[in-house]
Amino acid sequence: MQFINYNGTLMSEADAALPFFNRGLLYGDGFFETLVMMQGKIPLIYLHMQRIAFTVSLLRGELPVDFTAEKLSASIHDLATANGLTNARIRVHFIRSGAGLYLPNQRTFDYVIQTNPLDRNTFQVSSISGIGVIPDFVKPVSALSQIKSSSAQWYVLGAQLAQEKGWEEMLLLNSNGFVAEALSSNVFIVKGDKILTPPIADGGVDGVMRKFLLQNFPEVMEERSLALEDILQADELWLTNAVRGLQSVTNFEGKVYGNKKAVELTASLNQICFG
């Protein structure tokens, strides 16, 4: 039997049910957060909590008064224990409470925590070879571009297009022709002695792993708009997210990339997170 946590209460996944006419279903009025647990630790939870608080504020909502990083951590650990997991991919989905049409009649959010098994207990550099870009599949840029909205149709369609092309991942461009992000990751390149990533103003999600790297390795990191020409001139190309860490792209449009810096940084990442 698998369990979930609904608004702080453990219950069987089979018994869980949300009202059919909830605001998440009707209007996509919600968002989600994806975390990782390894060795029983949630290494980036405070950055996740910062993003949750920012997203709730942006959506003009409110969290329960006791929803803190400590409460979230304890809830995740209790749920993982109930499901027999020490390494897990965790999804926390927030749905605005109450009813209303476009105008909600409440500001609070309900939440559901789910866990799924993870097949590793440290961050590891994995390789991606099949990656492409569709120049006319352009991501709109707005304040909402940086959050992980429940309305993820953009990424659903992108994943379908990538599958049709035989790609594992796809770079997404913004309306100015700059790289915004990939389907489920932020984008970094290594160019000489600098590691570059697009600014959030270019339309990418404000990724937790991205923020961790910028905060912990500021001497080599730089935010800069990246054109496809920059990608093709790079020494390394990475896709990063909170669950997989650094994924190294081996080739893109005929360009072959190394992964030396990705391996070095992943070793430092594991040392910081797990000692």
Secondary structure, DSSP 8 states (H G I E B T S, - for coil): --EEEETTEEEEGGG----TT-HHHHH--EEEEEEEEBTTB-TTHHHHHHHHHHHHHHTT-B--TT--HHHHHHHHHHHHHHTT-SSEEEEEEEEE-S-BSSSBS--BEEEEEEEEE-S-SS---EEE--EEEEEEEEE--SGGGGS-BS--HHHHHHHHHHHHHT-SEEEEEETTS-EEEESSSEEEEEETTEEEE--GGGS----HHHHHHHHH-TTTEEE----HHHHHT-SEEEEEETTTEEEEE-EETTEE---HHHHHHHHHHHHHHH-
